[in-house]
Amino acid sequence: MTVAMALLALLDDGPRHGFALKHAYDDLLGQRQELRYGQVYSTLARLERDGLARGVRLEPGAGADRRVYAVTAE
């Protein structure tokens, strides 16, 4: 399973920001395949570019606001 497909599957359960996606991924697959935060955000950018995910809102975070992503109809 590719990282992109894994993130899309996690987003299928509902919108999430990158930090939450990383933790959900780690809970499911982290011991088999390491995922770095940079990879989460670069993958989300590609999914958005390709029309498979989109940013739906911003949530306040401890630091910068967190962009929440959701899957698209594509």
PyMOL Python script that loads the backbone (N, CA, C, O; Angstrom):
from pymol import cmd

cmd.read_pdbstr("""\
ATOM      1  N   MET A   1       0.851  -1.171   0.000  1.00  0.00           N
ATOM      2  CA  MET A   1       0.000   0.000   0.000  1.00  0.00           C
ATOM      3  C   MET A   1       0.898   1.236   0.000  1.00  0.00           C
ATOM      4  O   MET A   1       1.844   1.329   0.783  1.00  0.00           O
ATOM      5  N   THR A   2       0.596   2.167  -0.871  1.00  0.00           N
ATOM      6  CA  THR A   2       1.373   3.399  -0.915  1.00  0.00           C
ATOM      7  C   THR A   2       0.939   4.328   0.216  1.00  0.00           C
ATOM      8  O   THR A   2      -0.141   4.173   0.786  1.00  0.00           O
ATOM      9  N   VAL A   3       1.784   5.278   0.525  1.00  0.00           N
ATOM     10  CA  VAL A   3       1.443   6.260   1.553  1.00  0.00           C
ATOM     11  C   VAL A   3       0.215   7.056   1.124  1.00  0.00           C
ATOM     12  O   VAL A   3      -0.661   7.331   1.944  1.00  0.00           O
ATOM     13  N   ALA A   4       0.144   7.425  -0.147  1.00  0.00           N
ATOM     14  CA  ALA A   4      -1.005   8.184  -0.636  1.00  0.00           C
ATOM     15  C   ALA A   4      -2.302   7.407  -0.433  1.00  0.00           C
ATOM     16  O   ALA A   4      -3.299   7.967   0.023  1.00  0.00           O
ATOM     17  N   MET A   5      -2.292   6.138  -0.766  1.00  0.00           N
ATOM     18  CA  MET A   5      -3.511   5.324  -0.593  1.00  0.00           C
ATOM     19  C   MET A   5      -3.860   5.171   0.889  1.00  0.00           C
ATOM     20  O   MET A   5      -5.035   5.186   1.257  1.00  0.00           O
ATOM     21  N   ALA A   6      -2.854   5.025   1.724  1.00  0.00           N
ATOM     22  CA  ALA A   6      -3.097   4.903   3.166  1.00  0.00           C
ATOM     23  C   ALA A   6      -3.715   6.185   3.715  1.00  0.00           C
ATOM     24  O   ALA A   6      -4.659   6.131   4.503  1.00  0.00           O
ATOM     25  N   LEU A   7      -3.185   7.339   3.300  1.00  0.00           N
ATOM     26  CA  LEU A   7      -3.741   8.603   3.781  1.00  0.00           C
ATOM     27  C   LEU A   7      -5.160   8.818   3.274  1.00  0.00           C
ATOM     28  O   LEU A   7      -6.014   9.311   4.010  1.00  0.00           O
ATOM     29  N   LEU A   8      -5.414   8.456   2.036  1.00  0.00           N
ATOM     30  CA  LEU A   8      -6.784   8.558   1.514  1.00  0.00           C
ATOM     31  C   LEU A   8      -7.742   7.657   2.286  1.00  0.00           C
ATOM     32  O   LEU A   8      -8.870   8.050   2.582  1.00  0.00           O
ATOM     33  N   ALA A   9      -7.293   6.460   2.607  1.00  0.00           N
ATOM     34  CA  ALA A   9      -8.135   5.546   3.384  1.00  0.00           C
ATOM     35  C   ALA A   9      -8.428   6.131   4.762  1.00  0.00           C
ATOM     36  O   ALA A   9      -9.552   6.024   5.252  1.00  0.00           O
ATOM     37  N   LEU A  10      -7.435   6.744   5.387  1.00  0.00           N
ATOM     38  CA  LEU A  10      -7.650   7.368   6.688  1.00  0.00           C
ATOM     39  C   LEU A  10      -8.583   8.568   6.573  1.00  0.00           C
ATOM     40  O   LEU A  10      -9.416   8.789   7.451  1.00  0.00           O
ATOM     41  N   LEU A  11      -8.454   9.336   5.507  1.00  0.00           N
ATOM     42  CA  LEU A  11      -9.341  10.480   5.293  1.00  0.00           C
ATOM     43  C   LEU A  11     -10.767  10.047   4.975  1.00  0.00           C
ATOM     44  O   LEU A  11     -11.712  10.809   5.179  1.00  0.00           O
ATOM     45  N   ASP A  12     -10.917   8.842   4.482  1.00  0.00           N
ATOM     46  CA  ASP A  12     -12.257   8.345   4.167  1.00  0.00           C
ATOM     47  C   ASP A  12     -13.108   8.217   5.436  1.00  0.00           C
ATOM     48  O   ASP A  12     -14.337   8.245   5.365  1.00  0.00           O
ATOM     49  N   ASP A  13     -12.459   8.078   6.583  1.00  0.00           N
ATOM     50  CA  ASP A  13     -13.179   8.019   7.861  1.00  0.00           C
ATOM     51  C   ASP A  13     -13.646   9.392   8.312  1.00  0.00           C
ATOM     52  O   ASP A  13     -14.473   9.499   9.217  1.00  0.00           O
ATOM     53  N   GLY A  14     -13.131  10.431   7.697  1.00  0.00           N
ATOM     54  CA  GLY A  14     -13.521  11.791   8.040  1.00  0.00           C
ATOM     55  C   GLY A  14     -12.350  12.739   7.911  1.00  0.00           C
ATOM     56  O   GLY A  14     -11.197  12.308   7.913  1.00  0.00           O
ATOM     57  N   PRO A  15     -12.634  14.037   7.800  1.00  0.00           N
ATOM     58  CA  PRO A  15     -11.570  15.032   7.637  1.00  0.00           C
ATOM     59  C   PRO A  15     -10.594  15.019   8.813  1.00  0.00           C
ATOM     60  O   PRO A  15     -10.986  14.819   9.963  1.00  0.00           O
ATOM     61  N   ARG A  16      -9.315  15.237   8.500  1.00  0.00           N
ATOM     62  CA  ARG A  16      -8.260  15.282   9.517  1.00  0.00           C
ATOM     63  C   ARG A  16      -7.145  16.206   9.048  1.00  0.00           C
ATOM     64  O   ARG A  16      -6.989  16.456   7.853  1.00  0.00           O
ATOM     65  N   HIS A  17      -6.388  16.698   9.987  1.00  0.00           N
ATOM     66  CA  HIS A  17      -5.201  17.470   9.641  1.00  0.00           C
ATOM     67  C   HIS A  17      -3.993  16.528   9.617  1.00  0.00           C
ATOM     68  O   HIS A  17      -4.069  15.391  10.083  1.00  0.00           O
ATOM     69  N   GLY A  18      -2.889  17.016   9.072  1.00  0.00           N
ATOM     70  CA  GLY A  18      -1.708  16.183   8.871  1.00  0.00           C
ATOM     71  C   GLY A  18      -1.183  15.534  10.139  1.00  0.00           C
ATOM     72  O   GLY A  18      -0.778  14.372  10.122  1.00  0.00           O
ATOM     73  N   PHE A  19      -1.188  16.282  11.246  1.00  0.00           N
ATOM     74  CA  PHE A  19      -0.709  15.739  12.524  1.00  0.00           C
ATOM     75  C   PHE A  19      -1.528  14.523  12.941  1.00  0.00           C
ATOM     76  O   PHE A  19      -0.972  13.510  13.366  1.00  0.00           O
ATOM     77  N   ALA A  20      -2.853  14.628  12.819  1.00  0.00           N
ATOM     78  CA  ALA A  20      -3.741  13.511  13.177  1.00  0.00           C
ATOM     79  C   ALA A  20      -3.572  12.343  12.211  1.00  0.00           C
ATOM     80  O   ALA A  20      -3.637  11.183  12.619  1.00  0.00           O
ATOM     81  N   LEU A  21      -3.356  12.644  10.939  1.00  0.00           N
ATOM     82  CA  LEU A  21      -3.131  11.579   9.958  1.00  0.00           C
ATOM     83  C   LEU A  21      -1.856  10.809  10.268  1.00  0.00           C
ATOM     84  O   LEU A  21      -1.829   9.581  10.181  1.00  0.00           O
ATOM     85  N   LYS A  22      -0.808  11.526  10.627  1.00  0.00           N
ATOM     86  CA  LYS A  22       0.460  10.873  10.975  1.00  0.00           C
ATOM     87  C   LYS A  22       0.270   9.918  12.149  1.00  0.00           C
ATOM     88  O   LYS A  22       0.764   8.791  12.121  1.00  0.00           O
ATOM     89  N   HIS A  23      -0.440  10.362  13.175  1.00  0.00           N
ATOM     90  CA  HIS A  23      -0.654   9.507  14.341  1.00  0.00           C
ATOM     91  C   HIS A  23      -1.547   8.303  14.017  1.00  0.00           C
ATOM     92  O   HIS A  23      -1.295   7.199  14.500  1.00  0.00           O
ATOM     93  N   ALA A  24      -2.572   8.507  13.215  1.00  0.00           N
ATOM     94  CA  ALA A  24      -3.440   7.393  12.822  1.00  0.00           C
ATOM     95  C   ALA A  24      -2.656   6.380  11.984  1.00  0.00           C
ATOM     96  O   ALA A  24      -2.801   5.171  12.166  1.00  0.00           O
ATOM     97  N   TYR A  25      -1.832   6.877  11.072  1.00  0.00           N
ATOM     98  CA  TYR A  25      -0.986   6.011  10.247  1.00  0.00           C
ATOM     99  C   TYR A  25      -0.044   5.198  11.134  1.00  0.00           C
ATOM    100  O   TYR A  25       0.081   3.984  10.973  1.00  0.00           O
ATOM    101  N   ASP A  26       0.615   5.881  12.071  1.00  0.00           N
ATOM    102  CA  ASP A  26       1.544   5.196  12.964  1.00  0.00           C
ATOM    103  C   ASP A  26       0.846   4.116  13.778  1.00  0.00           C
ATOM    104  O   ASP A  26       1.412   3.046  14.006  1.00  0.00           O
ATOM    105  N   ASP A  27      -0.380   4.389  14.218  1.00  0.00           N
ATOM    106  CA  ASP A  27      -1.129   3.391  14.985  1.00  0.00           C
ATOM    107  C   ASP A  27      -1.398   2.143  14.161  1.00  0.00           C
ATOM    108  O   ASP A  27      -1.378   1.030  14.686  1.00  0.00           O
ATOM    109  N   LEU A  28      -1.650   2.326  12.868  1.00  0.00           N
ATOM    110  CA  LEU A  28      -1.976   1.187  12.002  1.00  0.00           C
ATOM    111  C   LEU A  28      -0.752   0.523  11.378  1.00  0.00           C
ATOM    112  O   LEU A  28      -0.656  -0.704  11.351  1.00  0.00           O
ATOM    113  N   LEU A  29       0.172   1.318  10.882  1.00  0.00           N
ATOM    114  CA  LEU A  29       1.260   0.777  10.063  1.00  0.00           C
ATOM    115  C   LEU A  29       2.650   1.193  10.508  1.00  0.00           C
ATOM    116  O   LEU A  29       3.634   0.777   9.897  1.00  0.00           O
ATOM    117  N   GLY A  30       2.759   1.983  11.531  1.00  0.00           N
ATOM    118  CA  GLY A  30       4.029   2.573  11.913  1.00  0.00           C
ATOM    119  C   GLY A  30       5.153   1.596  12.183  1.00  0.00           C
ATOM    120  O   GLY A  30       6.317   1.910  11.934  1.00  0.00           O
ATOM    121  N   GLN A  31       4.832   0.431  12.683  1.00  0.00           N
ATOM    122  CA  GLN A  31       5.891  -0.526  12.965  1.00  0.00           C
ATOM    123  C   GLN A  31       6.391  -1.212  11.708  1.00  0.00           C
ATOM    124  O   GLN A  31       7.498  -1.751  11.700  1.00  0.00           O
ATOM    125  N   ARG A  32       5.601  -1.202  10.649  1.00  0.00           N
ATOM    126  CA  ARG A  32       6.002  -1.829   9.393  1.00  0.00           C
ATOM    127  C   ARG A  32       6.669  -0.843   8.447  1.00  0.00           C
ATOM    128  O   ARG A  32       7.609  -1.190   7.732  1.00  0.00           O
ATOM    129  N   GLN A  33       6.174   0.393   8.451  1.00  0.00           N
ATOM    130  CA  GLN A  33       6.668   1.391   7.503  1.00  0.00           C
ATOM    131  C   GLN A  33       6.663   2.762   8.169  1.00  0.00           C
ATOM    132  O   GLN A  33       5.607   3.299   8.500  1.00  0.00           O
ATOM    133  N   GLU A  34       7.851   3.318   8.360  1.00  0.00           N
ATOM    134  CA  GLU A  34       7.972   4.624   9.005  1.00  0.00           C
ATOM    135  C   GLU A  34       7.427   5.723   8.099  1.00  0.00           C
ATOM    136  O   GLU A  34       7.589   5.683   6.879  1.00  0.00           O
ATOM    137  N   LEU A  35       6.788   6.691   8.714  1.00  0.00           N
ATOM    138  CA  LEU A  35       6.260   7.838   7.975  1.00  0.00           C
ATOM    139  C   LEU A  35       6.692   9.107   8.694  1.00  0.00           C
ATOM    140  O   LEU A  35       6.412   9.284   9.880  1.00  0.00           O
ATOM    141  N   ARG A  36       7.366   9.977   7.982  1.00  0.00           N
ATOM    142  CA  ARG A  36       7.814  11.246   8.558  1.00  0.00           C
ATOM    143  C   ARG A  36       6.778  12.329   8.278  1.00  0.00           C
ATOM    144  O   ARG A  36       6.015  12.243   7.316  1.00  0.00           O
ATOM    145  N   TYR A  37       6.764  13.349   9.132  1.00  0.00           N
ATOM    146  CA  TYR A  37       5.807  14.447   8.951  1.00  0.00           C
ATOM    147  C   TYR A  37       5.945  15.099   7.585  1.00  0.00           C
ATOM    148  O   TYR A  37       4.940  15.413   6.947  1.00  0.00           O
ATOM    149  N   GLY A  38       7.168  15.306   7.130  1.00  0.00           N
ATOM    150  CA  GLY A  38       7.369  15.914   5.818  1.00  0.00           C
ATOM    151  C   GLY A  38       6.728  15.111   4.708  1.00  0.00           C
ATOM    152  O   GLY A  38       6.205  15.672   3.745  1.00  0.00           O
ATOM    153  N   GLN A  39       6.770  13.792   4.844  1.00  0.00           N
ATOM    154  CA  GLN A  39       6.163  12.931   3.837  1.00  0.00           C
ATOM    155  C   GLN A  39       4.639  13.047   3.865  1.00  0.00           C
ATOM    156  O   GLN A  39       3.990  12.988   2.821  1.00  0.00           O
ATOM    157  N   VAL A  40       4.075  13.211   5.052  1.00  0.00           N
ATOM    158  CA  VAL A  40       2.623  13.396   5.169  1.00  0.00           C
ATOM    159  C   VAL A  40       2.210  14.637   4.384  1.00  0.00           C
ATOM    160  O   VAL A  40       1.297  14.588   3.560  1.00  0.00           O
ATOM    161  N   TYR A  41       2.894  15.751   4.651  1.00  0.00           N
ATOM    162  CA  TYR A  41       2.483  17.008   4.038  1.00  0.00           C
ATOM    163  C   TYR A  41       2.785  17.066   2.551  1.00  0.00           C
ATOM    164  O   TYR A  41       2.017  17.664   1.797  1.00  0.00           O
ATOM    165  N   SER A  42       3.874  16.466   2.107  1.00  0.00           N
ATOM    166  CA  SER A  42       4.136  16.444   0.663  1.00  0.00           C
ATOM    167  C   SER A  42       3.128  15.543  -0.047  1.00  0.00           C
ATOM    168  O   SER A  42       2.707  15.842  -1.164  1.00  0.00           O
ATOM    169  N   THR A  43       2.743  14.452   0.593  1.00  0.00           N
ATOM    170  CA  THR A  43       1.736  13.565   0.003  1.00  0.00           C
ATOM    171  C   THR A  43       0.380  14.253  -0.041  1.00  0.00           C
ATOM    172  O   THR A  43      -0.335  14.136  -1.036  1.00  0.00           O
ATOM    173  N   LEU A  44       0.014  14.964   1.013  1.00  0.00           N
ATOM    174  CA  LEU A  44      -1.253  15.710   1.011  1.00  0.00           C
ATOM    175  C   LEU A  44      -1.254  16.765  -0.093  1.00  0.00           C
ATOM    176  O   LEU A  44      -2.278  16.975  -0.744  1.00  0.00           O
ATOM    177  N   ALA A  45      -0.135  17.420  -0.308  1.00  0.00           N
ATOM    178  CA  ALA A  45      -0.040  18.420  -1.378  1.00  0.00           C
ATOM    179  C   ALA A  45      -0.255  17.779  -2.745  1.00  0.00           C
ATOM    180  O   ALA A  45      -0.939  18.349  -3.596  1.00  0.00           O
ATOM    181  N   ARG A  46       0.320  16.605  -2.961  1.00  0.00           N
ATOM    182  CA  ARG A  46       0.120  15.899  -4.242  1.00  0.00           C
ATOM    183  C   ARG A  46      -1.322  15.433  -4.394  1.00  0.00           C
ATOM    184  O   ARG A  46      -1.893  15.537  -5.479  1.00  0.00           O
ATOM    185  N   LEU A  47      -1.913  14.924  -3.322  1.00  0.00           N
ATOM    186  CA  LEU A  47      -3.308  14.494  -3.390  1.00  0.00           C
ATOM    187  C   LEU A  47      -4.223  15.674  -3.710  1.00  0.00           C
ATOM    188  O   LEU A  47      -5.182  15.541  -4.471  1.00  0.00           O
ATOM    189  N   GLU A  48      -3.917  16.828  -3.121  1.00  0.00           N
ATOM    190  CA  GLU A  48      -4.714  18.014  -3.406  1.00  0.00           C
ATOM    191  C   GLU A  48      -4.503  18.468  -4.849  1.00  0.00           C
ATOM    192  O   GLU A  48      -5.460  18.815  -5.542  1.00  0.00           O
ATOM    193  N   ARG A  49      -3.263  18.465  -5.294  1.00  0.00           N
ATOM    194  CA  ARG A  49      -2.951  18.843  -6.683  1.00  0.00           C
ATOM    195  C   ARG A  49      -3.687  17.955  -7.680  1.00  0.00           C
ATOM    196  O   ARG A  49      -4.164  18.425  -8.713  1.00  0.00           O
ATOM    197  N   ASP A  50      -3.772  16.668  -7.358  1.00  0.00           N
ATOM    198  CA  ASP A  50      -4.414  15.703  -8.244  1.00  0.00           C
ATOM    199  C   ASP A  50      -5.926  15.635  -8.076  1.00  0.00           C
ATOM    200  O   ASP A  50      -6.588  14.854  -8.759  1.00  0.00           O
ATOM    201  N   GLY A  51      -6.482  16.444  -7.174  1.00  0.00           N
ATOM    202  CA  GLY A  51      -7.928  16.510  -6.996  1.00  0.00           C
ATOM    203  C   GLY A  51      -8.512  15.384  -6.158  1.00  0.00           C
ATOM    204  O   GLY A  51      -9.725  15.175  -6.176  1.00  0.00           O
ATOM    205  N   LEU A  52      -7.676  14.650  -5.423  1.00  0.00           N
ATOM    206  CA  LEU A  52      -8.162  13.521  -4.628  1.00  0.00           C
ATOM    207  C   LEU A  52      -8.465  13.899  -3.179  1.00  0.00           C
ATOM    208  O   LEU A  52      -9.209  13.202  -2.490  1.00  0.00           O
ATOM    209  N   ALA A  53      -7.887  14.998  -2.730  1.00  0.00           N
ATOM    210  CA  ALA A  53      -8.140  15.518  -1.385  1.00  0.00           C
ATOM    211  C   ALA A  53      -8.151  17.038  -1.488  1.00  0.00           C
ATOM    212  O   ALA A  53      -7.632  17.617  -2.442  1.00  0.00           O
ATOM    213  N   ARG A  54      -8.753  17.666  -0.489  1.00  0.00           N
ATOM    214  CA  ARG A  54      -8.761  19.137  -0.496  1.00  0.00           C
ATOM    215  C   ARG A  54      -8.764  19.647   0.933  1.00  0.00           C
ATOM    216  O   ARG A  54      -9.270  18.994   1.845  1.00  0.00           O
ATOM    217  N   GLY A  55      -8.196  20.812   1.106  1.00  0.00           N
ATOM    218  CA  GLY A  55      -8.254  21.474   2.396  1.00  0.00           C
ATOM    219  C   GLY A  55      -9.654  22.030   2.600  1.00  0.00           C
ATOM    220  O   GLY A  55     -10.166  22.754   1.747  1.00  0.00           O
ATOM    221  N   VAL A  56     -10.272  21.697   3.720  1.00  0.00           N
ATOM    222  CA  VAL A  56     -11.657  22.114   3.937  1.00  0.00           C
ATOM    223  C   VAL A  56     -11.798  23.221   4.979  1.00  0.00           C
ATOM    224  O   VAL A  56     -12.789  23.952   4.975  1.00  0.00           O
ATOM    225  N   ARG A  57     -10.814  23.349   5.871  1.00  0.00           N
ATOM    226  CA  ARG A  57     -10.877  24.401   6.882  1.00  0.00           C
ATOM    227  C   ARG A  57      -9.539  24.469   7.626  1.00  0.00           C
ATOM    228  O   ARG A  57      -8.680  23.599   7.480  1.00  0.00           O
ATOM    229  N   LEU A  58      -9.394  25.511   8.413  1.00  0.00           N
ATOM    230  CA  LEU A  58      -8.237  25.663   9.288  1.00  0.00           C
ATOM    231  C   LEU A  58      -8.706  25.517  10.724  1.00  0.00           C
ATOM    232  O   LEU A  58      -9.760  26.031  11.099  1.00  0.00           O
ATOM    233  N   GLU A  59      -7.916  24.811  11.527  1.00  0.00           N
ATOM    234  CA  GLU A  59      -8.186  24.681  12.954  1.00  0.00           C
ATOM    235  C   GLU A  59      -7.021  25.286  13.715  1.00  0.00           C
ATOM    236  O   GLU A  59      -5.868  25.116  13.319  1.00  0.00           O
ATOM    237  N   PRO A  60      -7.305  25.986  14.793  1.00  0.00           N
ATOM    238  CA  PRO A  60      -6.188  26.513  15.581  1.00  0.00           C
ATOM    239  C   PRO A  60      -5.392  25.380  16.205  1.00  0.00           C
ATOM    240  O   PRO A  60      -5.962  24.393  16.669  1.00  0.00           O
ATOM    241  N   GLY A  61      -4.085  25.523  16.216  1.00  0.00           N
ATOM    242  CA  GLY A  61      -3.211  24.522  16.821  1.00  0.00           C
ATOM    243  C   GLY A  61      -2.370  25.162  17.904  1.00  0.00           C
ATOM    244  O   GLY A  61      -2.522  26.348  18.196  1.00  0.00           O
ATOM    245  N   ALA A  62      -1.493  24.391  18.493  1.00  0.00           N
ATOM    246  CA  ALA A  62      -0.606  24.912  19.526  1.00  0.00           C
ATOM    247  C   ALA A  62       0.312  25.980  18.944  1.00  0.00           C
ATOM    248  O   ALA A  62       0.700  26.921  19.638  1.00  0.00           O
ATOM    249  N   GLY A  63       0.654  25.833  17.680  1.00  0.00           N
ATOM    250  CA  GLY A  63       1.481  26.811  16.979  1.00  0.00           C
ATOM    251  C   GLY A  63       0.670  27.412  15.851  1.00  0.00           C
ATOM    252  O   GLY A  63      -0.267  28.179  16.072  1.00  0.00           O
ATOM    253  N   ALA A  64       1.045  27.051  14.653  1.00  0.00           N
ATOM    254  CA  ALA A  64       0.318  27.530  13.475  1.00  0.00           C
ATOM    255  C   ALA A  64      -1.025  26.818  13.347  1.00  0.00           C
ATOM    256  O   ALA A  64      -1.222  25.729  13.886  1.00  0.00           O
ATOM    257  N   ASP A  65      -1.941  27.455  12.621  1.00  0.00           N
ATOM    258  CA  ASP A  65      -3.223  26.804  12.345  1.00  0.00           C
ATOM    259  C   ASP A  65      -2.991  25.534  11.553  1.00  0.00           C
ATOM    260  O   ASP A  65      -2.049  25.438  10.765  1.00  0.00           O
ATOM    261  N   ARG A  66      -3.859  24.564  11.771  1.00  0.00           N
ATOM    262  CA  ARG A  66      -3.748  23.277  11.075  1.00  0.00           C
ATOM    263  C   ARG A  66      -4.788  23.203   9.971  1.00  0.00           C
ATOM    264  O   ARG A  66      -5.969  23.476  10.188  1.00  0.00           O
ATOM    265  N   ARG A  67      -4.335  22.832   8.792  1.00  0.00           N
ATOM    266  CA  ARG A  67      -5.239  22.683   7.655  1.00  0.00           C
ATOM    267  C   ARG A  67      -5.848  21.299   7.693  1.00  0.00           C
ATOM    268  O   ARG A  67      -5.132  20.300   7.759  1.00  0.00           O
ATOM    269  N   VAL A  68      -7.161  21.236   7.653  1.00  0.00           N
ATOM    270  CA  VAL A  68      -7.903  19.975   7.708  1.00  0.00           C
ATOM    271  C   VAL A  68      -8.218  19.550   6.277  1.00  0.00           C
ATOM    272  O   VAL A  68      -8.694  20.353   5.475  1.00  0.00           O
ATOM    273  N   TYR A  69      -7.950  18.285   5.963  1.00  0.00           N
ATOM    274  CA  TYR A  69      -8.161  17.741   4.628  1.00  0.00           C
ATOM    275  C   TYR A  69      -9.301  16.736   4.618  1.00  0.00           C
ATOM    276  O   TYR A  69      -9.589  16.090   5.626  1.00  0.00           O
ATOM    277  N   ALA A  70      -9.943  16.616   3.465  1.00  0.00           N
ATOM    278  CA  ALA A  70     -10.991  15.630   3.254  1.00  0.00           C
ATOM    279  C   ALA A  70     -10.830  15.057   1.851  1.00  0.00           C
ATOM    280  O   ALA A  70     -10.235  15.694   0.981  1.00  0.00           O
ATOM    281  N   VAL A  71     -11.356  13.863   1.632  1.00  0.00           N
ATOM    282  CA  VAL A  71     -11.314  13.269   0.297  1.00  0.00           C
ATOM    283  C   VAL A  71     -12.344  13.975  -0.576  1.00  0.00           C
ATOM    284  O   VAL A  71     -13.325  14.526  -0.076  1.00  0.00           O
ATOM    285  N   THR A  72     -12.111  13.953  -1.872  1.00  0.00           N
ATOM    286  CA  THR A  72     -13.052  14.529  -2.823  1.00  0.00           C
ATOM    287  C   THR A  72     -13.842  13.395  -3.479  1.00  0.00           C
ATOM    288  O   THR A  72     -13.592  12.219  -3.215  1.00  0.00           O
ATOM    289  N   ALA A  73     -14.773  13.753  -4.313  1.00  0.00           N
ATOM    290  CA  ALA A  73     -15.568  12.756  -5.038  1.00  0.00           C
ATOM    291  C   ALA A  73     -14.722  11.981  -6.036  1.00  0.00           C
ATOM    292  O   ALA A  73     -15.080  10.870  -6.427  1.00  0.00           O
ATOM    293  N   GLU A  74     -13.596  12.564  -6.451  1.00  0.00           N
ATOM    294  CA  GLU A  74     -12.710  11.878  -7.401  1.00  0.00           C
ATOM    295  C   GLU A  74     -12.281  10.562  -6.839  1.00  0.00           C
ATOM    296  O   GLU A  74     -11.531   9.830  -7.484  1.00  0.00           O
TER     297      GLU A  74
END
""", "prot")
cmd.dss("prot")
cmd.show_as("cartoon", "prot")
cmd.util.cbc("prot")
cmd.orient("prot")
